[in-house]
Amino acid sequence: MRMGGVKLDSRSDVAAVTGRMAAALGYEGRVKMPPSGKLPADELALLREWLEAGAEWPSAAPAGPVARHWAFERVAKPAGGGSIDGFLDAARARRGLAVAGKAERRELIRRVTFDLHGLPPSAAETAEFVADARPDAWERLIDRLLASPRYGEKWGKHWLDLVRYGDTSGFEQDPYLLYAWRYRDYVIQSFNDDKPYDRFVKEQIAGDEIYPDDPAARQGTGYFTVGTNRDMLFKVEDTNRIETLTDFTDTTASVFLGLTMGCARCHDHKFDPLTQRDYYRFQAIFVPAVKTRVFLMYDQARVYDLGENTRTFRLYEAGAQLTALMDPYRKAIRQERLAKLPPEVAVAFDTPDEKKTPEQKALFEAHAKRVEPSDDDIFARFSKPELERLHRIERRLVSAFKSFAPGPFSPAVTDLSREAPRTFVPAKGGGLGEEVTAGIPAVFGGADMPVPPLTAETTHRRKGLAEWMASGENPLTARVWVNRVWQYHFGQGLVGAASDFGTRTAAPVHRQLLDWLAAGFMEGGWRTKALHKTILMSQAYQRGSRAPAGVAAADAENVYLSYFPRRRLEAEEIRDAVLQAAGTLNTKMGGRPVVPALAAEELYGMSQPVGNAWIVTEDAAEHNRRTVYMISRRNFRMPLLEVFDRPEGVLSCSRRESTTTAPQSLSLLNGGFTLGQAAALAERLEAAGDPVAAAWRSVYGREPAPDERTRVEAFLEKQTALLGSRRAALVELGRSLFNTNEFLYVE
Amino acid sequence: MTNGMISRRRAVFTAGRGFAGMALAGLMDGAPAARRARSVIYIFNHGGVSHVDTFDPKPALSKLSGEPVPASFAQGLKTSRIDFRKAPMRGTPWKFGRHGRGGLEISELFPHLARHADRLAVVRSCHSDAFDHAPAIFMTATGSQFPGRPSIGSWAVYGLGSENRNLPGFVVMSDGAMKSGAGAYGAGFLPAAHQGTVFRTGPNPVLHLANPGGVSAEAQRETLDLIGDLNRRHFGPRDEDTVLEARIRSYELAFRMQAEAPGAVDLSGETEATRKLYGLDDPMTENVGRKCLLARRLVERGVRFVQIFFGTNLGDDWDDAHLDLWGSHIRMTRKSDQPVAALLTDLAARGLLDETLVVWNSEFGRTPLAEGKNGRDHHPYGYSMWMAGAGIQGGRALGATDEFGLRAVEQPKTVHDVNATILRIAGVDHTQLTWRYQGRDQRLTDVHGEGEFTGWLYGA
């Protein structure tokens, strides 16, 4: 940080200007600090004394006040127990805030189904719940939703946002991370299995060290591999290494601990008690880690690798055979075609690329397509024996590839050995400074990572970190996760900055509630599904979404949850809900990423030829699978998702934006996806006896009101006249309903 | 939630808008430099323009052409393909001339632009260390070699908003495939509304602007009316919710945009003289000419930030200079010199130049050393850019590279310095334009930009 030519993190720089600082504080010159008014005499005297003594400041974190930062203290279960509504009602009562009544049943089932599944309930499910008179109908509904595999698909996506998941690695080539999807499926499965969160953390940070014999657990370390990287660029290995370590350090601190370590990379943190030394000690935990593969099934993995090995050798031979067979014809056809063109074209073709003049280049480019024979041009000239040879090669290729599929591998990391490379804090002005050991930041006790046993195959550094994170002693892990879950349910966390529990984030208004939830979460075995249930069973979650009188003025941000905050669907929810309403949703789970067909104009701006970067999945039924299974390229987001605030997947995203813009309306109104799904819906509506009622049930999960029916029947009549068919009018109806607020918002 | 930016951010949610961003007027209060430009047109030369062949003459390089570079100069430099210790120096094949009253040196590759020499403020001392395209493009456009951060246009419209609600505040025109992908004009962690909207050629410049096939304007109006009626019915008991209201309005805005955007790109009303000026009558200049003319039309309509990416990964590119410096630079300047000069002429003639900042930049320069027989490699350690318009004093050059054009040695300027300057001229203090993300108040210029040179541009 530099201000007024002074590096504020440089002791010598600051020491050199203590005179100027004293003058500014004394309001003696042009610069007056602080600008808001001269300091009182006693404070001024204190500062002057400090400046005169050389403006020294301690390099380690000040132990006093910050050590008492609320989030760095152990979670303490509030005495006398409590409940979500107990805490909230008391807080609200103190402020005299009114509270909304309970939401209608129809609203509740839609709300909770979107929250847990990212999908709307069907009309039948809605009707059943509305009619369910049993006292535990709500609880039964929650249990049913939590038991469904749709749950993991929704909550897995929250996690994938946090860990900056993507199926390609970014930059110019944007190459595929061929097995990243295994990690995606691991995350979805983990949520569906209600894997205890402490275990989920341990598997991702150090599955290889803690569960070395369990491939399913070791898959968790794929977490480190699914981010952006430029491993495919050469000559920048040193930079790449630094960037990879920075990504590991910053993302891990942010996702699991809610700490923003990034600042401390270059200097002691200005706000949090994290020094540069802390940063490099933390980073040293990841220094020994290298990317590797987990063999999900050992024997199949060996067979697969051997098969690949042979196949590759076979391909070299096939390539050579094809070249030998085709090249003579390629040259002949080229010559024939050139002969029909002006001689300077032939000269341009014969001149090596680097010697071509611009004119020759232009000639070459202008004629290349017409002169260069296609494969089919060549095959057309093959003699019968040549054709037979071609088919022999073809058949060999087909048999080599006919069952080609991803192998039983999952991306992972592990350490190369028990010995770790050394880590140094960078020295001021370049070079290596102090050597550090791997450990946790001083403010959390500063423990070194344990020394691995002599027989260990890895450094056990990540193991040490994981066990510290997943222990009940850690003040952050449970609080941060509980707060995230709360945020995903209520739109806003108890702590607003979900990935920043540092000292700049004051204790939340509902601190006791947060601690009560975190303590209960840990006591109950770190079970996320139980946490959901605790939250969803509360009255706070079940309130209506209209603000009671007076609340908007007294509590504009709805901090006291007097009502349930209405929200717009997220990008994936919009797409998935359209598929569900149209009756086309394919609920197949898992597997390699699906590449749906997009219009040419939607594929604009990719760094690579579309034919390489957007290889459309052959089976069109796959295109209607849930959005979490669609490919997420770093260099290109599907326009519909992009416009509705899907994050780029480059940096960890702890909270999505929810914007309202005209391009969203254009995309959802005119895009090919909406049109295709509206057509599918129209086909079903036309077959139904009462298309208006069928439309309302499919899209809204309710019956149309009489005035709605009147309006829509007039609409259908008019559109039938304008567009020439009832079917086309019904397509327009579907297109309309997908664009309405009742569909796009959750009450 | 006491953080000022957070409450602004909430305001962003509730602001019912078209393409328009929301101006953070507070950022301009008491800002030292008054706002000079209403709009920015940023011509980004994709692939890397050779500085020693265009705006940074190096007689010593020509004199020692073919010799290895002195070891002390090559020390510590690396790039994509060549080895600085082995490759020979290569003098420029083009002549430089002094132009305008200021005698600014420009090579013969830019005969049209040279006539505007007194309008151009050249920076000869740009430098960075990103020598691969994608990281260098990200660096130049977003201030970070890593993707995921908001681009300069996104920051500008986030800070300044747009003056035309029916057109995007940040418009991008490119030649298609970019080595960085769309991240070069992405909004990063800013709301998606701030990202660059790609304008394509043809009557429907914006994605999804046209009605679906077979849907007439009348039928589309019927559909929009039904959406409006159903939304208003839904809104009745929820009328305190400004977001719902904003979405209702967003459909009306979309409809107006469908009406206005095609008009903005319809060049049929331009005179024959104007079309000729931009070179629309010549297949070589037609592409860039159309983009530059469109840029002027958009600026006229209040679009805040127009960025033209010239060059593409899958066609003609400045990067063809790897194998063919001569051909590539002749081709690329032949395609762009007249149109870019025409843009300056036309803006000036219409009185728009004083309120429009024109930026001409590239992700890096090219090596003063030879790659192969007739090429130059990527070179971020010293390269040139220029600015014009917005009342800046042209005909001058800032900074210098060493005698062979290798390193910026006088007044070295980083990408952050350049971006800080652009934002300042557009009316925002780069140190105040922040967005809280990952626990930090993020800036386009990170913690840098102290080498901002706005003062120099205005004659200080």
Interface residues (C-beta under 8 A of the other chain):
Chain A: M1 R2 G5 G170 F171 E172 D174 T228 R230 L233 K235 V236 E243 D250 S254 L259 T260 G262 C263 D353 E354 K355 K356 T357 P358 K361 G496 A497 S499 D500 G502 R504 S545 R546 A547 A552 E557 V559 R566 R568 E601 E602 Y604 G605 M606 S607 Q608 P609 R634 N635 F636 P639 E642 V643 F644 D645 P647 E648 V650 L651 S652 C653 S654 E657 S658 T659 T660 T661 A662 P663 Q664 S665 L666 S667 L669 N670 G671 G672 L675 D707 E708 R711 V712 F715 K718 Q719 L722 L723 A728 E732 L733 R735 S736 L737 N739 T740 N741 E742 L744 Y745
Chain B: M1 I6 R10 V12 F13 A15 G16 R17 G18 F19 K78 T79 S80 F131 D132 H133 A134 P135 F146 P147 G148 P168 S174 G176 A177 M178 K179 S180 G181 A182 G183 G186 G188 F189 P191 A192 A193 Q195 T197 V198 R200 V206 L207 H208 L209 A210 N211 P212 G214 V215 S216 E218 A219 E222 T223 L224 L226 I227 D229 L230 N231 R233 H234 F235 P237 R238 E240 D241 V243 L244 A246 R247 I248 S250 Y251 L253 A254 M257 Q258 N313 L314 L323 D324 W326 G327 I330 R331 G372 K373 N374 G375 R436 Y437 Q438 G439 R440 V447 H448 E450
